[in-house]
Amino acid sequence: MKQVFFPTSDLFKGVGMVLFAVLYPLNYSSAQVVYLPDGLRQHNLTRSNASLINPVYSFDWNQPNALSAWARWQWSTPDGDPTTYFIQYSQMLGHDATVGGGYFQNNTGTLIRRGGVANYSHALFFKDNFKMIFGVNLFGFSEKLTDLNFPTLVTLTPEQLSGESNFILYLTPGVRADIGDLSLAVALENALDYNFSQDERRSAARLFSVMGSYDYTLGGTEDFPTYLRPILYFRSDPIYDSQYGANLLFTHRYFWVQGGYNSFYGASGGIGATIFDRLSLGATMEFGTSDLIGDQGQTVEFQLSYRIGKLKRPAPPEVAKDEEKEVVPEGPTEEEIAAAKAAEEERRRILLAKQDSILN
């Protein structure tokens, strides 16, 4: 029998039970449990909470200043199956930086992780509508065995098998380049991956992700533009198969619609609404399309975001352009001064000579 597991948050518990009651009839899966890649499974976060994909997206995709939450129930069952819960607050720091912090809980099926995450991003503005954004996520969390019967491709250590809790520090830096509406971002997911309880690196393998997007502005206002954003991404994984996929996001002032495909998890679709320009609520459903997980049932995600304070980020100062320098005439040289004096003396000599001739 699977261990019954519920998040600590009453909010997530209530939402989970409601969604479970609604969606469970859709899930008649009797197939065996499959191996899952490790991670938070955050590939559908195209709007709020996107800093979990790459820390640089907290600069604008996370809609700061905002309190945001996200929950994912793998295969629609909020019990011992893989689940992720995340809540964070992000804050603007002027026109060029954001900072944030949050709490997450991730049940991989085999291991359960609880901890916090801190985020920072900073933008540099250049000429010709070009900017660079640098960001970092720092995760600190405990990791403990939750279910030995759930399969995994990762070899568990004796400490994990004994049920001991380990404390992990996990660092994810990222960088992004924007040229007009075109954006390209790269992140090294586990630049630092250290187990302090065992005093050793948690994994020798390095994971990185690449994501590109383009914004087609379709109207709206300066504060609330309407746009279409196609997204392509790739996530390397030296242990599991690397993942690739695409998302398409349409955002209006009052609603948004998204669809996507992931090479492992399958196709997804979602919809959301924004109320009073502050409260955003959305849900996404994912359907396995491969033979491996196609019979496992649907996966459900739920996200919300509440904007606090001002709704518009301060505009960055315009990058100074090269202005034509005013040509200031240089002062005369010593030779020019001497020549001018000599010319003046000659003029006076000529005038005196003329006066003498007239008098005589």
Secondary structure by P-SEA (a helix, b strand, c coil): cccccccccaaaaaaaaaaaaaccccccccccbbbbcccccccccccccccccccccccccccccbbbbbbbbccccccccbbbbbbbbbbbcccccccccbbbbbbcccbbbbbbbbbbbbbbbbccccbbbbbbbbbbbbbbbcccccccccccccccccbbbbbbbbbbbbbbbbcccbbbbbbccccbbbbcccccccccbbbbbbbbbccccccccccbbbbbbbbbbbbbbcccccccbbbbbbbcccccccccccccccccccccccccccbbbbbbbbbbcccccccccbbbbbbbbbbccccccccccccccccccccccccccaaaaaaaaaaaaaaaaaaaaaaaaaac
